[in-house]
Amino acid sequence: MTISPPSPDGTRPMNLEEFKNFLKKFDGNKDNRISKEELQDIIRSNGKWFSGWKSKRALSHADANRDGFIDDKEMINLVEFAKKQLNLTVVAN
């Protein structure tokens, strides 16, 4: 079963830009980066279990510069992780 956050109109899977905008809603401190804690909130909001463990795995996969955050340049890494590990669908723009 694939679980995908819907597009803003709710009729199809998100594209990359819509996915980035979805993630920004969880950027509590508005630093334009996604922390492990913010990833947990994202995973939880999608109805997934083990959000702490999954967010740690996602961060280690996506965080290319190892600063503990996922920035805009690393977002594609997060998308690839989500597709493979969380069965999330993000379509091309």
C-alpha distances in whole Angstrom, upper triangle without the diagonal:
4,6,10,13,15,18,21,21,18,17,15,14,17,19,21,23,21,19,23,24,21,22,25,25,24,27,30,33,32,33,31,29,26,27,25,26,24,21,21,21,18,16,17,17,13,13,12,15,17,18,21,20,18,20,23,21,20,23,25,23,23,27,29,32,32,33,30,29,26,29,28,29,26,23,22,22,20,17,17,16,14,12,13,12,10,7,10,11,15,16,20,23
4,6,10,12,15,18,19,15,15,12,10,13,15,17,20,18,16,19,20,18,18,22,22,22,25,27,30,29,30,28,26,23,24,23,24,22,19,19,19,16,14,15,15,11,12,12,15,17,17,20,20,16,18,21,19,18,21,23,20,21,24,26,30,29,30,28,26,23,25,25,26,23,20,19,19,17,14,14,14,11,9,11,11,8,5,6,7,11,13,17,19
4,7,9,12,15,16,13,13,11,9,11,14,16,18,16,13,17,18,15,16,19,19,18,21,24,27,26,27,25,24,21,22,21,21,19,16,16,16,13,11,12,11,8,9,9,13,15,15,18,18,15,17,20,18,17,20,22,20,20,23,26,29,28,29,26,24,22,24,23,24,22,19,18,18,16,14,15,14,10,10,12,11,8,6,5,7,10,13,17,19
4,6,9,12,13,10,11,9,6,8,11,12,14,12,10,13,14,11,13,16,16,16,19,22,25,24,25,22,21,19,21,20,20,18,15,16,15,12,11,13,11,8,10,11,15,17,16,19,20,16,17,20,19,16,19,22,20,19,22,24,27,27,28,25,23,20,21,20,22,20,16,16,17,14,12,13,13,10,9,13,13,9,8,5,5,7,10,14,16
4,7,9,11,8,10,9,7,7,10,12,13,10,8,11,11,8,10,14,13,13,17,19,22,21,23,20,19,17,19,19,19,16,14,15,14,10,11,12,9,7,10,12,16,18,16,19,20,17,17,20,20,17,19,22,21,19,22,24,27,27,27,24,22,19,20,19,21,20,16,16,18,14,12,15,15,11,12,15,15,12,11,8,8,9,11,15,15
4,6,7,5,7,6,5,6,9,12,13,9,9,13,12,10,13,15,14,16,19,21,24,23,25,22,22,20,22,23,22,19,18,19,17,14,14,15,12,10,13,15,19,22,20,23,24,21,20,24,23,20,23,26,24,22,25,27,30,30,30,27,24,22,22,21,23,22,18,18,20,17,15,17,18,14,14,18,18,15,14,10,9,9,11,14,14
4,5,5,6,6,5,4,8,10,10,7,8,11,10,9,13,14,14,16,19,21,24,22,24,21,21,20,23,24,24,20,19,21,19,15,17,18,15,14,17,19,22,25,22,25,26,23,22,26,25,22,24,27,25,23,25,27,30,30,30,28,25,22,22,19,22,21,17,18,20,18,15,18,19,16,16,20,20,17,16,13,11,10,10,12,12
4,5,8,9,9,8,10,12,11,8,10,12,10,9,13,14,13,16,18,20,23,21,23,20,21,21,24,25,24,20,20,21,19,16,18,19,16,15,18,20,24,26,24,27,28,25,24,27,27,24,25,29,27,25,27,29,31,31,31,29,25,23,22,20,23,23,19,20,22,20,18,21,22,19,19,23,23,20,19,16,14,13,14,15,14
4,6,8,10,10,12,15,14,11,13,16,14,13,17,18,16,19,22,24,27,24,27,24,25,24,27,28,27,24,23,25,22,19,21,21,18,17,20,22,26,29,26,29,31,28,27,30,30,27,29,32,30,28,30,32,34,35,34,32,29,26,26,24,26,26,22,23,25,23,20,23,25,21,21,25,25,22,21,18,16,15,15,17,15
4,6,8,9,12,15,15,12,13,16,14,13,16,18,17,19,22,24,27,25,27,25,25,24,26,27,26,23,22,23,20,18,19,19,16,14,17,19,23,26,24,27,28,25,25,29,28,25,27,30,29,27,29,32,34,34,34,32,29,26,26,24,27,26,22,22,24,22,19,22,23,19,19,22,23,20,18,15,14,13,14,17,16
4,7,9,12,16,16,13,14,18,17,15,19,21,20,22,25,27,30,28,30,27,28,26,29,29,29,26,24,25,23,20,21,22,19,17,19,21,25,28,26,30,30,27,27,31,30,27,29,32,30,28,31,33,35,36,36,34,31,28,28,26,28,27,23,23,25,23,20,22,23,20,19,22,23,20,18,15,13,13,13,15,15
4,6,9,13,14,11,12,16,15,14,17,20,19,21,24,26,29,27,29,26,26,24,27,27,27,24,23,24,22,19,19,21,18,16,18,20,24,26,24,28,28,25,25,28,27,24,26,29,26,25,28,30,33,33,33,31,28,25,25,23,25,24,20,20,22,20,17,19,20,17,16,19,20,18,15,12,10,10,9,12,12
4,7,10,12,9,9,13,13,12,14,17,17,19,21,24,27,25,26,23,23,21,24,24,24,21,19,21,20,16,16,18,16,13,16,17,21,23,21,25,25,21,21,25,23,20,23,25,23,21,24,26,29,29,30,28,25,22,22,20,22,21,17,16,18,16,13,15,16,13,12,16,17,14,12,9,6,6,7,10,11
4,7,8,6,6,9,10,9,11,14,14,16,18,21,24,22,23,20,20,18,21,22,23,19,17,20,18,15,16,18,15,13,17,18,21,23,21,24,24,21,20,23,22,19,21,24,21,19,22,24,26,27,27,25,22,19,19,17,18,18,14,14,16,14,11,14,15,13,12,16,17,15,13,10,7,5,6,9,9
4,6,5,6,9,10,10,12,14,16,18,19,22,24,22,22,19,19,18,22,23,24,20,19,21,20,17,18,20,18,16,20,20,24,25,23,25,26,22,21,24,23,19,21,23,21,18,21,22,25,26,26,25,22,18,18,15,16,16,13,12,15,14,10,13,15,13,12,16,18,16,15,11,9,5,5,5,5
4,5,5,6,9,10,11,12,15,16,17,20,22,19,20,16,16,16,19,20,22,18,17,20,19,16,17,20,18,17,20,20,24,25,22,24,24,20,19,22,21,17,18,20,18,15,18,19,21,23,23,22,19,15,14,11,12,12,9,8,12,11,8,11,13,12,12,15,17,16,15,12,10,6,7,6,6
4,5,5,6,9,10,11,13,15,15,19,20,17,18,14,15,15,19,21,22,18,17,21,19,16,18,21,19,18,22,22,25,26,23,25,26,23,21,23,23,19,20,22,20,17,19,20,22,24,23,22,19,15,14,11,13,13,10,11,14,13,11,14,17,15,15,19,20,19,18,15,13,10,10,9,7
4,5,5,6,9,10,11,13,15,18,20,17,18,15,16,16,19,20,21,17,16,19,18,14,16,19,16,15,19,20,23,25,22,24,25,22,20,23,23,19,20,23,21,18,20,22,24,25,25,23,20,17,16,13,16,16,12,13,16,14,12,15,17,15,15,19,20,18,17,13,12,9,10,10,9
4,5,5,6,9,10,12,13,16,19,16,17,14,14,13,16,17,18,14,13,16,15,11,13,16,14,13,16,17,20,21,18,21,21,18,16,19,19,15,16,19,18,15,17,19,21,22,22,20,17,14,13,11,14,13,9,10,13,10,9,12,13,11,12,16,16,14,14,11,10,7,9,11,10
4,5,5,6,9,10,11,14,16,13,14,10,11,10,14,16,17,13,13,16,15,12,14,17,15,15,19,19,22,22,19,21,22,19,16,19,19,15,15,19,17,14,15,17,19,20,19,18,14,11,10,8,11,11,8,10,12,10,9,13,14,13,14,18,18,16,17,14,13,10,12,13,12
4,5,5,7,9,10,13,15,12,14,11,12,12,15,17,18,14,14,17,15,12,15,17,15,15,19,20,23,24,20,22,24,21,18,21,22,18,18,22,20,17,19,21,22,23,22,20,16,14,13,11,14,14,11,13,16,14,13,17,18,16,17,21,21,19,19,16,15,12,14,15,13
4,5,6,8,10,12,15,13,15,12,13,12,15,16,16,12,12,14,12,9,12,14,11,11,15,16,19,20,17,19,21,18,16,19,20,16,17,21,20,17,19,21,23,23,22,20,16,14,14,13,16,15,12,14,16,13,12,16,16,14,15,19,18,16,17,13,13,11,14,15,15
4,5,6,7,10,13,11,12,10,9,8,11,12,12,9,8,11,10,7,10,13,11,12,15,16,18,19,15,17,18,16,13,16,17,13,14,17,17,14,15,18,19,19,18,16,13,10,11,10,14,13,10,12,14,11,11,15,14,12,15,18,17,15,16,13,14,13,15,17,16
4,5,5,8,10,8,9,7,8,8,11,14,13,10,11,14,12,10,13,15,13,15,18,19,21,22,18,19,21,19,16,18,20,16,16,19,19,16,16,19,20,20,18,17,13,11,11,10,14,14,11,14,16,13,14,18,18,16,19,21,21,19,20,17,18,16,18,19,18
4,6,8,10,9,12,10,11,10,13,15,13,10,11,13,10,9,13,14,11,13,16,18,20,21,17,19,21,19,16,20,21,18,18,21,21,19,19,22,23,23,21,19,16,14,14,14,18,17,14,17,19,16,16,20,19,17,20,23,22,19,21,18,18,17,19,21,20
4,6,9,9,11,10,10,8,10,11,10,6,8,10,7,7,10,11,10,12,15,16,18,18,14,15,18,16,13,16,18,15,15,19,19,17,17,21,21,20,19,16,13,12,13,14,17,16,14,17,18,15,16,19,18,16,19,22,20,18,20,17,19,18,21,22,22
4,6,5,7,7,7,6,8,11,10,6,9,11,10,10,13,14,13,16,18,19,20,20,16,17,19,18,14,17,19,16,15,18,19,16,16,19,19,18,16,14,11,11,11,12,16,15,13,17,18,15,16,20,19,18,21,23,22,20,22,19,21,19,22,23,22
4,6,8,9,10,9,9,12,10,7,11,12,10,11,15,15,14,17,19,20,21,21,17,17,20,19,16,18,21,18,17,20,22,19,19,22,22,20,18,16,13,14,14,16,19,18,17,21,21,18,20,23,22,21,24,26,24,22,25,22,24,23,26,27,26
4,6,8,9,9,10,13,11,10,13,15,13,15,18,18,18,21,23,23,24,23,20,19,22,21,18,19,22,20,18,21,22,20,18,21,20,20,16,15,12,14,13,15,19,18,18,22,22,19,22,25,24,23,26,28,27,25,28,25,27,25,28,28,27
4,6,8,9,11,14,14,11,14,16,15,15,18,19,18,21,24,24,26,25,21,21,24,22,19,20,23,20,18,21,22,19,18,21,20,20,17,16,13,13,12,13,16,17,16,20,20,18,20,23,23,22,25,27,26,25,27,24,25,23,25,26,25
4,5,8,10,14,14,12,14,17,16,16,19,21,20,22,25,25,26,25,22,21,23,22,18,19,21,19,16,19,20,17,16,18,17,17,14,13,10,11,9,11,14,15,14,18,19,17,20,23,22,22,25,27,26,25,27,25,26,23,26,26,25
4,7,10,13,14,11,13,16,16,15,18,20,19,21,24,24,25,25,21,21,23,21,17,19,20,17,15,18,19,15,14,16,15,16,14,13,10,9,7,8,11,12,11,15,16,15,16,19,19,19,22,24,24,23,25,22,23,20,22,22,21
4,6,10,11,9,10,14,14,13,16,18,18,19,22,21,23,22,18,18,19,18,14,15,17,14,11,14,15,12,11,13,13,13,10,9,6,5,5,7,10,10,10,13,14,12,15,17,17,17,20,22,21,20,23,20,21,19,22,22,22
4,7,8,6,7,10,10,10,12,15,15,16,19,18,19,18,14,14,16,14,10,12,14,11,9,12,13,11,10,13,13,13,11,9,5,5,7,9,12,10,9,13,13,10,13,16,14,14,18,19,18,17,20,18,19,18,21,21,22
4,5,5,6,9,10,11,12,14,15,17,19,18,18,16,13,12,14,13,9,10,12,10,8,11,13,11,10,13,13,12,10,7,5,7,9,12,14,12,12,16,14,12,15,17,15,15,19,20,18,18,21,19,21,20,24,25,25
4,5,5,6,9,10,10,12,14,16,17,15,15,13,10,8,10,9,6,6,9,8,6,10,12,11,10,14,15,12,11,7,7,9,12,15,17,14,14,16,15,12,15,17,14,14,18,19,16,16,19,18,21,21,24,25,26
4,5,5,7,9,10,11,12,15,16,15,14,13,9,8,11,11,8,9,12,11,10,13,15,15,14,18,18,16,14,11,10,11,14,17,19,17,16,19,18,15,17,19,17,16,20,21,18,17,20,19,22,22,25,27,28
4,5,5,6,9,10,11,13,15,14,15,14,10,10,13,12,9,11,13,12,11,14,16,14,14,18,18,16,15,12,10,10,12,15,17,15,14,17,16,13,15,18,16,15,18,20,18,16,19,17,20,19,23,24,24
4,5,5,6,8,10,11,13,12,13,12,8,8,10,9,5,8,10,8,8,12,13,11,12,16,17,15,15,11,10,9,12,14,16,14,12,15,13,10,12,15,12,11,15,16,14,12,16,14,17,17,20,22,23
4,5,5,6,8,10,11,10,10,9,5,6,9,8,5,9,11,10,10,13,15,14,15,19,20,18,17,14,13,13,16,18,20,17,16,18,17,13,15,17,14,13,16,17,14,13,16,15,18,19,22,25,26
4,6,5,6,9,10,10,11,11,8,9,12,11,9,12,14,13,13,17,18,17,17,21,22,20,19,16,14,14,17,18,21,19,16,19,18,15,16,19,16,14,18,19,17,14,17,15,18,19,22,24,25
4,5,5,7,9,9,11,12,8,11,13,11,9,12,14,11,12,16,16,15,16,20,21,20,19,16,14,13,15,16,19,16,14,16,16,12,13,16,14,11,14,16,14,12,14,12,15,15,18,21,21
4,5,5,7,6,8,9,6,9,10,8,7,11,12,10,12,15,15,15,17,20,22,20,20,17,15,15,17,18,20,17,15,17,16,12,13,15,12,10,13,14,12,9,12,10,14,15,19,21,23
4,5,5,5,7,8,6,9,11,10,10,13,15,13,15,18,19,18,20,23,25,23,23,19,18,18,20,21,24,21,19,20,20,16,16,18,16,13,16,17,15,12,14,13,16,18,21,24,25
4,5,7,10,12,10,13,15,13,12,16,17,15,17,20,20,19,21,25,26,25,24,21,19,18,20,21,23,21,18,20,20,16,16,19,17,14,16,18,16,13,15,13,15,16,20,23,23
4,6,9,12,10,13,15,12,13,16,16,15,17,20,19,19,21,24,27,25,25,22,20,19,21,21,23,21,18,19,19,15,14,17,15,11,13,15,13,10,11,9,12,14,17,20,22
4,7,10,9,13,14,12,13,17,17,16,19,21,21,21,23,27,29,27,27,24,22,21,24,24,26,24,21,22,21,18,17,19,17,14,15,17,14,11,12,12,15,17,20,24,25
4,7,7,10,11,9,11,14,14,13,16,18,18,19,21,24,27,25,25,22,21,20,23,23,25,22,20,21,19,16,16,17,14,12,14,14,11,8,10,11,14,17,20,24,25
4,5,9,9,8,11,13,13,14,16,18,19,20,22,25,27,25,25,22,21,21,24,26,27,24,22,23,21,18,18,19,16,14,16,16,13,10,13,14,18,20,24,27,29
4,6,6,6,8,10,11,12,14,16,17,18,20,23,25,22,23,19,19,20,23,25,26,23,21,22,20,17,18,19,15,14,17,16,12,11,15,16,19,21,25,28,30
4,6,5,6,8,10,10,12,14,15,16,17,21,22,20,20,17,16,16,20,21,23,20,18,20,18,15,16,17,14,13,16,16,12,11,14,14,18,19,23,26,28
4,6,5,6,9,10,11,12,14,15,16,20,21,18,18,14,15,16,19,22,23,20,19,21,18,15,18,19,15,15,18,18,14,13,17,17,21,22,26,28,30
4,6,5,6,9,10,11,12,14,15,19,20,17,18,15,16,16,20,22,23,20,19,20,17,15,17,17,14,14,17,15,12,12,16,17,20,22,25,28,30
4,5,5,6,8,10,10,12,14,17,19,17,18,15,15,14,18,20,21,17,16,17,14,12,14,14,10,10,13,12,9,9,12,13,17,18,22,24,26
4,5,5,6,9,10,10,11,15,17,14,15,11,11,11,15,17,18,15,14,16,13,10,13,14,10,10,14,14,11,11,14,14,17,18,22,24,25
4,5,5,6,9,10,10,14,15,12,13,10,11,12,15,18,19,15,15,17,14,12,15,15,12,13,16,15,12,13,17,17,20,21,24,26,28
4,5,5,6,9,10,13,15,13,15,12,12,12,16,18,18,14,14,15,12,10,13,12,9,10,13,12,9,11,14,15,18,19,22,24,26
4,6,5,6,8,11,14,12,14,11,10,9,13,15,15,11,11,12,9,7,9,10,6,8,11,11,9,10,13,13,15,16,19,21,22
4,5,5,5,9,11,9,10,7,7,7,11,13,13,10,11,12,9,8,11,12,9,11,14,14,12,13,16,16,18,18,21,22,24
4,6,6,8,10,8,10,8,9,10,13,16,15,11,13,14,10,10,13,13,10,13,15,14,13,15,18,18,20,20,23,24,26
4,6,8,11,10,12,11,11,10,13,15,13,10,11,11,7,7,10,9,7,10,12,11,11,13,15,15,18,17,20,21,23
4,6,9,9,11,10,9,7,9,11,10,6,7,8,5,5,8,8,7,10,12,12,12,14,16,15,17,16,18,19,20
4,6,5,7,7,6,5,8,11,10,6,9,10,8,8,12,12,11,13,16,16,16,17,20,19,20,19,22,22,23
4,6,8,9,9,8,10,11,9,7,10,11,8,10,13,13,13,16,18,17,18,19,22,21,22,20,22,22,23
4,6,8,9,9,10,12,10,9,12,14,12,13,17,17,16,19,21,21,21,23,25,24,25,23,26,25,26
4,5,7,9,11,14,13,11,14,15,13,13,17,17,16,18,21,21,20,22,24,24,25,24,27,27,28
4,6,8,10,13,13,11,14,16,14,15,18,19,18,20,23,23,22,23,26,25,26,25,28,28,28
4,7,10,13,14,11,13,16,14,13,17,18,16,18,21,21,20,20,23,22,25,23,26,27,28
4,6,10,11,9,10,13,12,11,14,16,15,16,19,20,19,19,22,20,22,21,24,24,24
4,7,8,6,7,10,9,8,11,13,12,13,16,18,17,17,19,18,19,17,20,20,21
4,6,5,6,10,10,10,12,15,15,15,18,20,20,20,22,19,20,18,20,19,19
4,5,5,8,10,10,11,14,15,15,17,20,20,20,21,19,19,16,17,16,16
4,6,7,9,10,11,13,15,16,17,19,20,21,22,19,19,17,18,17,17
4,6,5,7,9,10,11,13,15,16,17,17,19,17,18,15,17,17,17
4,5,5,6,9,10,10,12,14,15,15,16,14,14,12,14,14,14
4,5,5,6,9,10,11,12,14,15,15,13,13,10,12,11,13
4,5,5,6,9,10,11,12,13,14,13,14,12,14,14,16
4,5,5,6,9,10,10,11,12,11,12,11,14,15,16
4,5,5,6,9,10,10,10,8,9,7,10,11,13
4,5,5,6,8,10,10,9,10,9,11,12,15
4,5,5,6,7,9,9,11,11,14,16,18
4,6,5,5,6,5,8,9,12,14,17
4,6,6,5,5,6,7,10,13,16
4,6,6,8,9,11,14,16,19
4,6,8,11,13,16,18,21
4,5,9,11,15,18,20
4,6,10,13,16,19
4,7,10,13,16
4,6,10,13
4,7,9
4,6
4
